[in-house]
Amino acid sequence: MEDKGTVTGKYTADRDGRMLLAGVIDKERISREKGILTTTAFMSEGERAMCEKFLRGEKLINFKWFGGYENAERRMLAFYPEWMDGAENGDFPIAYIRAVFSEENMLSHRDFLGAVMGLLIKREMIGDILPEKGSCDMIVSRNVAPVILSSLDKVGRANVKTAEISQGDLNIPEARFVVIKDTVASLRIDSVISSGFKKSRESAARDVLSKKVSVNGLVCEKPDKTVGEGDTITCRGDGKMEISSVSGLSRKGRVIIEIKRFV
């Protein structure tokens, strides 16, 4: 592989992105040269998308993503040596913590994230946070679990009790969404956003040009970008949606689409 500076520059010009990829390159090299399994910290959807471009571009194959459950938003990346068949979920340095509190307290994802980071724990050490009525499951890096278990006793004004749980005990909330069936003039992203978020195409185009829109985790700046079935689109301020199907043309020549807009 070329030197890190050259490689990272092929995939992003962003300083933080290049630093992230440099760390990933180090993890891959250590795994390959020492014949051991290595893992990164948790990554966001956008960071994962950038790394996926790198993994495909460099034709790397001995890796696996995992974030505690199948559809986790934040995930770690593991590299494993050739002598291993692959990485198992249990190989990832992940701990699962449940915080229990009185149901009269309405605590959100933001409340728990702020409380945990208030313990001087970095964001990349925290995976998905799954709040429910009266409890919240947190997926975290194993090395920060003792700090949370011993120090997190209050979130906002609410008292909480924490305990470590197993992966199998996670309360994974079902994704909630509304289904939108519509036709669009084309699969340009501004047309699809207009349909999915019920706004004008001009407003959708402005969102794209303002860098508020991401496709599969990567920021999109071109309103005429073509999207397709399976693509996930996030628009800051509006939410997230997925193009669940594209089923040909209507009698008027418009593209028939079905969108899942998450709520």
ChimeraX commands (.cxc) that place a marker at each C-alpha (Angstrom):
marker #1 position 0.00,0.00,0.00 radius 0.5
marker #1 position 1.18,3.55,-0.71 radius 0.5
marker #1 position 2.11,5.87,2.14 radius 0.5
marker #1 position -0.77,7.00,4.33 radius 0.5
marker #1 position -0.84,10.59,3.10 radius 0.5
marker #1 position -1.17,9.50,-0.53 radius 0.5
marker #1 position -3.81,6.88,0.22 radius 0.5
marker #1 position -6.03,9.06,2.42 radius 0.5
marker #1 position -5.87,11.87,-0.14 radius 0.5
marker #1 position -7.46,9.59,-2.73 radius 0.5
marker #1 position -10.62,9.26,-0.68 radius 0.5
marker #1 position -11.14,12.58,1.07 radius 0.5
marker #1 position -9.71,16.09,1.27 radius 0.5
marker #1 position -11.25,16.66,4.69 radius 0.5
marker #1 position -8.65,16.87,7.47 radius 0.5
marker #1 position -10.68,14.90,10.00 radius 0.5
marker #1 position -11.54,12.32,7.38 radius 0.5
marker #1 position -7.89,11.86,6.46 radius 0.5
marker #1 position -6.98,11.42,10.12 radius 0.5
marker #1 position -9.72,8.80,10.48 radius 0.5
marker #1 position -8.50,6.88,7.43 radius 0.5
marker #1 position -4.91,7.09,8.63 radius 0.5
marker #1 position -5.96,5.36,11.84 radius 0.5
marker #1 position -7.82,2.70,9.88 radius 0.5
marker #1 position -4.75,2.10,7.71 radius 0.5
marker #1 position -2.67,1.58,10.86 radius 0.5
marker #1 position -5.18,-0.96,12.19 radius 0.5
marker #1 position -5.13,-2.88,8.90 radius 0.5
marker #1 position -1.31,-2.88,8.76 radius 0.5
marker #1 position -0.93,-4.11,12.34 radius 0.5
marker #1 position -3.44,-6.90,11.74 radius 0.5
marker #1 position -1.68,-8.00,8.55 radius 0.5
marker #1 position 1.90,-7.75,9.82 radius 0.5
marker #1 position 1.38,-9.17,13.32 radius 0.5
marker #1 position -1.32,-11.67,12.44 radius 0.5
marker #1 position -3.76,-10.40,15.07 radius 0.5
marker #1 position -7.29,-9.02,15.15 radius 0.5
marker #1 position -7.53,-5.23,15.49 radius 0.5
marker #1 position -10.56,-2.99,15.97 radius 0.5
marker #1 position -11.32,0.69,15.58 radius 0.5
marker #1 position -13.53,2.86,17.77 radius 0.5
marker #1 position -17.21,3.31,16.90 radius 0.5
marker #1 position -17.90,5.15,13.66 radius 0.5
marker #1 position -20.91,7.14,12.51 radius 0.5
marker #1 position -22.79,6.35,9.30 radius 0.5
marker #1 position -20.83,9.02,7.42 radius 0.5
marker #1 position -17.48,7.78,8.70 radius 0.5
marker #1 position -18.40,4.24,7.77 radius 0.5
marker #1 position -19.33,5.31,4.25 radius 0.5
marker #1 position -15.93,6.98,3.83 radius 0.5
marker #1 position -14.18,3.86,5.09 radius 0.5
marker #1 position -16.21,1.66,2.77 radius 0.5
marker #1 position -14.89,3.67,-0.18 radius 0.5
marker #1 position -11.37,3.10,1.10 radius 0.5
marker #1 position -11.92,-0.64,1.70 radius 0.5
marker #1 position -13.34,-1.10,-1.80 radius 0.5
marker #1 position -10.72,1.09,-3.44 radius 0.5
marker #1 position -7.82,-0.76,-1.81 radius 0.5
marker #1 position -9.51,-4.14,-2.42 radius 0.5
marker #1 position -9.32,-5.19,1.24 radius 0.5
marker #1 position -11.35,-8.23,2.25 radius 0.5
marker #1 position -10.37,-9.35,5.76 radius 0.5
marker #1 position -12.64,-7.05,7.72 radius 0.5
marker #1 position -16.01,-6.95,9.46 radius 0.5
marker #1 position -18.33,-4.26,10.84 radius 0.5
marker #1 position -20.30,-4.72,14.07 radius 0.5
marker #1 position -22.06,-2.40,16.49 radius 0.5
marker #1 position -23.82,-4.68,18.96 radius 0.5
marker #1 position -26.78,-5.74,16.82 radius 0.5
marker #1 position -27.55,-6.24,13.15 radius 0.5
marker #1 position -28.70,-2.76,12.14 radius 0.5
marker #1 position -26.68,-0.68,14.57 radius 0.5
marker #1 position -26.06,2.85,13.33 radius 0.5
marker #1 position -22.66,3.25,14.98 radius 0.5
marker #1 position -20.24,0.37,14.41 radius 0.5
marker #1 position -16.66,-0.71,14.97 radius 0.5
marker #1 position -14.47,-2.01,12.17 radius 0.5
marker #1 position -12.34,-5.11,12.75 radius 0.5
marker #1 position -9.45,-6.39,10.64 radius 0.5
marker #1 position -8.53,-10.03,11.02 radius 0.5
marker #1 position -5.46,-11.96,9.77 radius 0.5
marker #1 position -5.63,-14.48,6.97 radius 0.5
marker #1 position -5.34,-17.46,9.34 radius 0.5
marker #1 position -8.68,-16.55,10.91 radius 0.5
marker #1 position -11.91,-17.53,9.18 radius 0.5
marker #1 position -13.31,-14.13,10.12 radius 0.5
marker #1 position -14.21,-11.96,13.06 radius 0.5
marker #1 position -16.97,-13.07,15.43 radius 0.5
marker #1 position -19.28,-10.61,17.15 radius 0.5
marker #1 position -17.71,-11.58,20.47 radius 0.5
marker #1 position -14.29,-10.50,19.23 radius 0.5
marker #1 position -15.32,-6.86,19.34 radius 0.5
marker #1 position -14.43,-4.98,22.57 radius 0.5
marker #1 position -18.03,-4.00,23.25 radius 0.5
marker #1 position -19.98,-3.83,26.51 radius 0.5
marker #1 position -23.73,-3.52,26.99 radius 0.5
marker #1 position -25.12,-1.40,29.81 radius 0.5
marker #1 position -28.70,-0.86,30.92 radius 0.5
marker #1 position -29.72,2.23,32.90 radius 0.5
marker #1 position -33.02,1.97,34.77 radius 0.5
marker #1 position -35.01,4.99,35.95 radius 0.5
marker #1 position -38.49,5.99,37.04 radius 0.5
marker #1 position -40.99,5.87,34.18 radius 0.5
marker #1 position -42.22,9.34,35.08 radius 0.5
marker #1 position -38.93,10.72,33.76 radius 0.5
marker #1 position -38.91,11.13,29.98 radius 0.5
marker #1 position -35.24,10.71,29.12 radius 0.5
marker #1 position -34.00,10.90,25.53 radius 0.5
marker #1 position -31.02,9.78,23.50 radius 0.5
marker #1 position -29.59,13.28,23.86 radius 0.5
marker #1 position -29.95,13.18,27.65 radius 0.5
marker #1 position -27.97,9.95,27.94 radius 0.5
marker #1 position -25.34,10.96,25.41 radius 0.5
marker #1 position -24.72,14.20,27.29 radius 0.5
marker #1 position -24.53,12.42,30.64 radius 0.5
marker #1 position -22.06,9.82,29.41 radius 0.5
marker #1 position -19.86,12.40,27.66 radius 0.5
marker #1 position -20.04,14.42,30.87 radius 0.5
marker #1 position -17.95,11.61,32.39 radius 0.5
marker #1 position -15.17,12.70,29.98 radius 0.5
marker #1 position -15.84,9.76,27.67 radius 0.5
marker #1 position -15.17,10.53,24.02 radius 0.5
marker #1 position -17.94,10.20,21.45 radius 0.5
marker #1 position -16.11,7.48,19.53 radius 0.5
marker #1 position -16.23,5.25,22.62 radius 0.5
marker #1 position -20.04,5.29,22.55 radius 0.5
marker #1 position -22.12,3.20,20.16 radius 0.5
marker #1 position -25.89,3.22,19.83 radius 0.5
marker #1 position -28.04,4.50,22.68 radius 0.5
marker #1 position -31.46,2.85,22.84 radius 0.5
marker #1 position -33.87,4.66,25.18 radius 0.5
marker #1 position -37.22,3.21,26.18 radius 0.5
marker #1 position -39.80,3.98,28.83 radius 0.5
marker #1 position -38.07,3.48,32.17 radius 0.5
marker #1 position -34.78,2.17,30.79 radius 0.5
marker #1 position -32.02,2.83,28.29 radius 0.5
marker #1 position -29.56,0.35,26.82 radius 0.5
marker #1 position -26.15,1.67,25.84 radius 0.5
marker #1 position -23.55,0.00,23.65 radius 0.5
marker #1 position -20.06,1.21,24.56 radius 0.5
marker #1 position -16.40,0.39,24.22 radius 0.5
marker #1 position -15.46,-2.20,26.83 radius 0.5
marker #1 position -12.70,-0.08,28.33 radius 0.5
marker #1 position -15.07,2.73,29.34 radius 0.5
marker #1 position -17.78,0.47,30.76 radius 0.5
marker #1 position -16.33,0.50,34.31 radius 0.5
marker #1 position -16.47,4.31,34.38 radius 0.5
marker #1 position -20.13,4.35,33.35 radius 0.5
marker #1 position -21.08,1.57,35.76 radius 0.5
marker #1 position -19.40,3.26,38.70 radius 0.5
marker #1 position -20.14,6.93,37.97 radius 0.5
marker #1 position -23.37,7.30,36.00 radius 0.5
marker #1 position -26.02,7.73,38.68 radius 0.5
marker #1 position -27.89,10.74,37.33 radius 0.5
marker #1 position -29.16,11.73,33.88 radius 0.5
marker #1 position -30.61,15.20,33.85 radius 0.5
marker #1 position -32.53,15.39,37.13 radius 0.5
marker #1 position -33.37,11.70,37.16 radius 0.5
marker #1 position -31.61,9.08,39.25 radius 0.5
marker #1 position -30.49,6.02,37.30 radius 0.5
marker #1 position -29.15,2.61,38.22 radius 0.5
marker #1 position -26.79,0.91,35.81 radius 0.5
marker #1 position -25.88,-2.73,35.28 radius 0.5
marker #1 position -24.04,-4.67,32.62 radius 0.5
marker #1 position -26.21,-6.93,30.47 radius 0.5
marker #1 position -25.52,-9.46,27.73 radius 0.5
marker #1 position -25.84,-8.77,24.03 radius 0.5
marker #1 position -28.86,-11.06,23.90 radius 0.5
marker #1 position -30.69,-8.95,26.50 radius 0.5
marker #1 position -30.58,-5.75,24.46 radius 0.5
marker #1 position -33.90,-4.00,23.98 radius 0.5
marker #1 position -33.71,-3.13,20.30 radius 0.5
marker #1 position -36.52,-0.77,19.29 radius 0.5
marker #1 position -38.35,-1.50,16.07 radius 0.5
marker #1 position -37.77,1.02,13.32 radius 0.5
marker #1 position -40.86,3.20,12.88 radius 0.5
marker #1 position -41.64,4.63,9.47 radius 0.5
marker #1 position -44.39,5.75,7.16 radius 0.5
marker #1 position -44.61,4.43,3.61 radius 0.5
marker #1 position -44.94,6.97,0.83 radius 0.5
marker #1 position -45.94,5.84,-2.65 radius 0.5
marker #1 position -45.45,8.45,-5.32 radius 0.5
marker #1 position -44.21,9.20,-8.81 radius 0.5
marker #1 position -41.33,11.54,-9.62 radius 0.5
marker #1 position -40.13,13.09,-12.84 radius 0.5
marker #1 position -36.74,11.42,-12.36 radius 0.5
marker #1 position -34.55,9.87,-9.68 radius 0.5
marker #1 position -32.67,13.12,-9.15 radius 0.5
marker #1 position -32.12,13.58,-5.46 radius 0.5
marker #1 position -33.95,16.90,-5.31 radius 0.5
marker #1 position -37.04,15.24,-6.80 radius 0.5
marker #1 position -36.91,12.35,-4.33 radius 0.5
marker #1 position -36.40,14.66,-1.33 radius 0.5
marker #1 position -39.32,16.77,-2.51 radius 0.5
marker #1 position -41.51,13.68,-2.53 radius 0.5
marker #1 position -40.30,12.12,0.69 radius 0.5
marker #1 position -40.23,15.22,2.87 radius 0.5
marker #1 position -43.17,17.01,1.23 radius 0.5
marker #1 position -41.34,20.17,0.21 radius 0.5
marker #1 position -40.79,22.00,-3.05 radius 0.5
marker #1 position -38.08,20.83,-5.39 radius 0.5
marker #1 position -36.46,24.27,-5.14 radius 0.5
marker #1 position -36.29,23.95,-1.35 radius 0.5
marker #1 position -34.85,20.46,-1.69 radius 0.5
marker #1 position -32.18,21.71,-4.09 radius 0.5
marker #1 position -31.22,24.47,-1.64 radius 0.5
marker #1 position -30.82,21.87,1.10 radius 0.5
marker #1 position -28.46,19.88,-1.11 radius 0.5
marker #1 position -26.40,22.95,-2.05 radius 0.5
marker #1 position -26.23,23.88,1.65 radius 0.5
marker #1 position -24.65,20.47,2.43 radius 0.5
marker #1 position -27.60,19.42,4.57 radius 0.5
marker #1 position -28.16,16.20,2.63 radius 0.5
marker #1 position -26.31,12.88,2.84 radius 0.5
marker #1 position -26.74,9.79,0.69 radius 0.5
marker #1 position -25.71,6.54,2.34 radius 0.5
marker #1 position -23.76,8.58,4.89 radius 0.5
marker #1 position -21.84,10.78,2.43 radius 0.5
marker #1 position -22.63,14.47,2.00 radius 0.5
marker #1 position -24.20,15.24,-1.37 radius 0.5
marker #1 position -23.74,18.68,-2.96 radius 0.5
marker #1 position -25.29,18.09,-6.40 radius 0.5
marker #1 position -29.10,18.42,-6.74 radius 0.5
marker #1 position -28.99,16.41,-9.98 radius 0.5
marker #1 position -27.33,13.37,-8.37 radius 0.5
marker #1 position -29.17,10.17,-9.32 radius 0.5
marker #1 position -30.27,7.93,-6.47 radius 0.5
marker #1 position -31.84,4.48,-6.58 radius 0.5
marker #1 position -33.49,1.61,-4.79 radius 0.5
marker #1 position -31.90,0.88,-1.41 radius 0.5
marker #1 position -30.33,4.31,-1.01 radius 0.5
marker #1 position -30.74,6.04,2.34 radius 0.5
marker #1 position -31.12,9.81,2.33 radius 0.5
marker #1 position -30.73,12.04,5.37 radius 0.5
marker #1 position -31.68,15.71,5.34 radius 0.5
marker #1 position -30.68,17.77,8.36 radius 0.5
marker #1 position -33.81,19.20,9.94 radius 0.5
marker #1 position -36.17,16.82,8.13 radius 0.5
marker #1 position -35.01,13.33,9.04 radius 0.5
marker #1 position -34.12,10.14,7.25 radius 0.5
marker #1 position -35.70,8.06,4.52 radius 0.5
marker #1 position -34.97,5.05,2.36 radius 0.5
marker #1 position -35.96,4.38,-1.24 radius 0.5
marker #1 position -37.51,0.96,-0.68 radius 0.5
marker #1 position -38.49,0.29,-4.28 radius 0.5
marker #1 position -38.39,1.68,-7.81 radius 0.5
marker #1 position -40.98,-0.08,-9.97 radius 0.5
marker #1 position -40.85,1.26,-13.48 radius 0.5
marker #1 position -42.76,4.06,-15.17 radius 0.5
marker #1 position -46.31,5.28,-14.88 radius 0.5
marker #1 position -48.52,5.80,-17.93 radius 0.5
marker #1 position -47.38,9.41,-17.97 radius 0.5
marker #1 position -43.71,8.38,-18.02 radius 0.5
marker #1 position -42.98,9.24,-14.39 radius 0.5
marker #1 position -40.88,7.00,-12.15 radius 0.5
marker #1 position -42.89,4.99,-9.60 radius 0.5
marker #1 position -41.19,4.89,-6.21 radius 0.5
marker #1 position -41.90,3.76,-2.67 radius 0.5
marker #1 position -40.19,5.55,0.22 radius 0.5
marker #1 position -39.86,4.64,3.89 radius 0.5
marker #1 position -39.64,7.85,5.91 radius 0.5
marker #1 position -38.47,7.13,9.43 radius 0.5
marker #1 position -40.31,8.81,12.29 radius 0.5
marker link #1:1,2 radius 0.2
marker link #1:2,3 radius 0.2
marker link #1:3,4 radius 0.2
marker link #1:4,5 radius 0.2
marker link #1:5,6 radius 0.2
marker link #1:6,7 radius 0.2
marker link #1:7,8 radius 0.2
marker link #1:8,9 radius 0.2
marker link #1:9,10 radius 0.2
marker link #1:10,11 radius 0.2
marker link #1:11,12 radius 0.2
marker link #1:12,13 radius 0.2
marker link #1:13,14 radius 0.2
marker link #1:14,15 radius 0.2
marker link #1:15,16 radius 0.2
marker link #1:16,17 radius 0.2
marker link #1:17,18 radius 0.2
marker link #1:18,19 radius 0.2
marker link #1:19,20 radius 0.2
marker link #1:20,21 radius 0.2
marker link #1:21,22 radius 0.2
marker link #1:22,23 radius 0.2
marker link #1:23,24 radius 0.2
marker link #1:24,25 radius 0.2
marker link #1:25,26 radius 0.2
marker link #1:26,27 radius 0.2
marker link #1:27,28 radius 0.2
marker link #1:28,29 radius 0.2
marker link #1:29,30 radius 0.2
marker link #1:30,31 radius 0.2
marker link #1:31,32 radius 0.2
marker link #1:32,33 radius 0.2
marker link #1:33,34 radius 0.2
marker link #1:34,35 radius 0.2
marker link #1:35,36 radius 0.2
marker link #1:36,37 radius 0.2
marker link #1:37,38 radius 0.2
marker link #1:38,39 radius 0.2
marker link #1:39,40 radius 0.2
marker link #1:40,41 radius 0.2
marker link #1:41,42 radius 0.2
marker link #1:42,43 radius 0.2
marker link #1:43,44 radius 0.2
marker link #1:44,45 radius 0.2
marker link #1:45,46 radius 0.2
marker link #1:46,47 radius 0.2
marker link #1:47,48 radius 0.2
marker link #1:48,49 radius 0.2
marker link #1:49,50 radius 0.2
marker link #1:50,51 radius 0.2
marker link #1:51,52 radius 0.2
marker link #1:52,53 radius 0.2
marker link #1:53,54 radius 0.2
marker link #1:54,55 radius 0.2
marker link #1:55,56 radius 0.2
marker link #1:56,57 radius 0.2
marker link #1:57,58 radius 0.2
marker link #1:58,59 radius 0.2
marker link #1:59,60 radius 0.2
marker link #1:60,61 radius 0.2
marker link #1:61,62 radius 0.2
marker link #1:62,63 radius 0.2
marker link #1:63,64 radius 0.2
marker link #1:64,65 radius 0.2
marker link #1:65,66 radius 0.2
marker link #1:66,67 radius 0.2
marker link #1:67,68 radius 0.2
marker link #1:68,69 radius 0.2
marker link #1:69,70 radius 0.2
marker link #1:70,71 radius 0.2
marker link #1:71,72 radius 0.2
marker link #1:72,73 radius 0.2
marker link #1:73,74 radius 0.2
marker link #1:74,75 radius 0.2
marker link #1:75,76 radius 0.2
marker link #1:76,77 radius 0.2
marker link #1:77,78 radius 0.2
marker link #1:78,79 radius 0.2
marker link #1:79,80 radius 0.2
marker link #1:80,81 radius 0.2
marker link #1:81,82 radius 0.2
marker link #1:82,83 radius 0.2
marker link #1:83,84 radius 0.2
marker link #1:84,85 radius 0.2
marker link #1:85,86 radius 0.2
marker link #1:86,87 radius 0.2
marker link #1:87,88 radius 0.2
marker link #1:88,89 radius 0.2
marker link #1:89,90 radius 0.2
marker link #1:90,91 radius 0.2
marker link #1:91,92 radius 0.2
marker link #1:92,93 radius 0.2
marker link #1:93,94 radius 0.2
marker link #1:94,95 radius 0.2
marker link #1:95,96 radius 0.2
marker link #1:96,97 radius 0.2
marker link #1:97,98 radius 0.2
marker link #1:98,99 radius 0.2
marker link #1:99,100 radius 0.2
marker link #1:100,101 radius 0.2
marker link #1:101,102 radius 0.2
marker link #1:102,103 radius 0.2
marker link #1:103,104 radius 0.2
marker link #1:104,105 radius 0.2
marker link #1:105,106 radius 0.2
marker link #1:106,107 radius 0.2
marker link #1:107,108 radius 0.2
marker link #1:108,109 radius 0.2
marker link #1:109,110 radius 0.2
marker link #1:110,111 radius 0.2
marker link #1:111,112 radius 0.2
marker link #1:112,113 radius 0.2
marker link #1:113,114 radius 0.2
marker link #1:114,115 radius 0.2
marker link #1:115,116 radius 0.2
marker link #1:116,117 radius 0.2
marker link #1:117,118 radius 0.2
marker link #1:118,119 radius 0.2
marker link #1:119,120 radius 0.2
marker link #1:120,121 radius 0.2
marker link #1:121,122 radius 0.2
marker link #1:122,123 radius 0.2
marker link #1:123,124 radius 0.2
marker link #1:124,125 radius 0.2
marker link #1:125,126 radius 0.2
marker link #1:126,127 radius 0.2
marker link #1:127,128 radius 0.2
marker link #1:128,129 radius 0.2
marker link #1:129,130 radius 0.2
marker link #1:130,131 radius 0.2
marker link #1:131,132 radius 0.2
marker link #1:132,133 radius 0.2
marker link #1:133,134 radius 0.2
marker link #1:134,135 radius 0.2
marker link #1:135,136 radius 0.2
marker link #1:136,137 radius 0.2
marker link #1:137,138 radius 0.2
marker link #1:138,139 radius 0.2
marker link #1:139,140 radius 0.2
marker link #1:140,141 radius 0.2
marker link #1:141,142 radius 0.2
marker link #1:142,143 radius 0.2
marker link #1:143,144 radius 0.2
marker link #1:144,145 radius 0.2
marker link #1:145,146 radius 0.2
marker link #1:146,147 radius 0.2
marker link #1:147,148 radius 0.2
marker link #1:148,149 radius 0.2
marker link #1:149,150 radius 0.2
marker link #1:150,151 radius 0.2
marker link #1:151,152 radius 0.2
marker link #1:152,153 radius 0.2
marker link #1:153,154 radius 0.2
marker link #1:154,155 radius 0.2
marker link #1:155,156 radius 0.2
marker link #1:156,157 radius 0.2
marker link #1:157,158 radius 0.2
marker link #1:158,159 radius 0.2
marker link #1:159,160 radius 0.2
marker link #1:160,161 radius 0.2
marker link #1:161,162 radius 0.2
marker link #1:162,163 radius 0.2
marker link #1:163,164 radius 0.2
marker link #1:164,165 radius 0.2
marker link #1:165,166 radius 0.2
marker link #1:166,167 radius 0.2
marker link #1:167,168 radius 0.2
marker link #1:168,169 radius 0.2
marker link #1:169,170 radius 0.2
marker link #1:170,171 radius 0.2
marker link #1:171,172 radius 0.2
marker link #1:172,173 radius 0.2
marker link #1:173,174 radius 0.2
marker link #1:174,175 radius 0.2
marker link #1:175,176 radius 0.2
marker link #1:176,177 radius 0.2
marker link #1:177,178 radius 0.2
marker link #1:178,179 radius 0.2
marker link #1:179,180 radius 0.2
marker link #1:180,181 radius 0.2
marker link #1:181,182 radius 0.2
marker link #1:182,183 radius 0.2
marker link #1:183,184 radius 0.2
marker link #1:184,185 radius 0.2
marker link #1:185,186 radius 0.2
marker link #1:186,187 radius 0.2
marker link #1:187,188 radius 0.2
marker link #1:188,189 radius 0.2
marker link #1:189,190 radius 0.2
marker link #1:190,191 radius 0.2
marker link #1:191,192 radius 0.2
marker link #1:192,193 radius 0.2
marker link #1:193,194 radius 0.2
marker link #1:194,195 radius 0.2
marker link #1:195,196 radius 0.2
marker link #1:196,197 radius 0.2
marker link #1:197,198 radius 0.2
marker link #1:198,199 radius 0.2
marker link #1:199,200 radius 0.2
marker link #1:200,201 radius 0.2
marker link #1:201,202 radius 0.2
marker link #1:202,203 radius 0.2
marker link #1:203,204 radius 0.2
marker link #1:204,205 radius 0.2
marker link #1:205,206 radius 0.2
marker link #1:206,207 radius 0.2
marker link #1:207,208 radius 0.2
marker link #1:208,209 radius 0.2
marker link #1:209,210 radius 0.2
marker link #1:210,211 radius 0.2
marker link #1:211,212 radius 0.2
marker link #1:212,213 radius 0.2
marker link #1:213,214 radius 0.2
marker link #1:214,215 radius 0.2
marker link #1:215,216 radius 0.2
marker link #1:216,217 radius 0.2
marker link #1:217,218 radius 0.2
marker link #1:218,219 radius 0.2
marker link #1:219,220 radius 0.2
marker link #1:220,221 radius 0.2
marker link #1:221,222 radius 0.2
marker link #1:222,223 radius 0.2
marker link #1:223,224 radius 0.2
marker link #1:224,225 radius 0.2
marker link #1:225,226 radius 0.2
marker link #1:226,227 radius 0.2
marker link #1:227,228 radius 0.2
marker link #1:228,229 radius 0.2
marker link #1:229,230 radius 0.2
marker link #1:230,231 radius 0.2
marker link #1:231,232 radius 0.2
marker link #1:232,233 radius 0.2
marker link #1:233,234 radius 0.2
marker link #1:234,235 radius 0.2
marker link #1:235,236 radius 0.2
marker link #1:236,237 radius 0.2
marker link #1:237,238 radius 0.2
marker link #1:238,239 radius 0.2
marker link #1:239,240 radius 0.2
marker link #1:240,241 radius 0.2
marker link #1:241,242 radius 0.2
marker link #1:242,243 radius 0.2
marker link #1:243,244 radius 0.2
marker link #1:244,245 radius 0.2
marker link #1:245,246 radius 0.2
marker link #1:246,247 radius 0.2
marker link #1:247,248 radius 0.2
marker link #1:248,249 radius 0.2
marker link #1:249,250 radius 0.2
marker link #1:250,251 radius 0.2
marker link #1:251,252 radius 0.2
marker link #1:252,253 radius 0.2
marker link #1:253,254 radius 0.2
marker link #1:254,255 radius 0.2
marker link #1:255,256 radius 0.2
marker link #1:256,257 radius 0.2
marker link #1:257,258 radius 0.2
marker link #1:258,259 radius 0.2
marker link #1:259,260 radius 0.2
marker link #1:260,261 radius 0.2
marker link #1:261,262 radius 0.2
marker link #1:262,263 radius 0.2
view
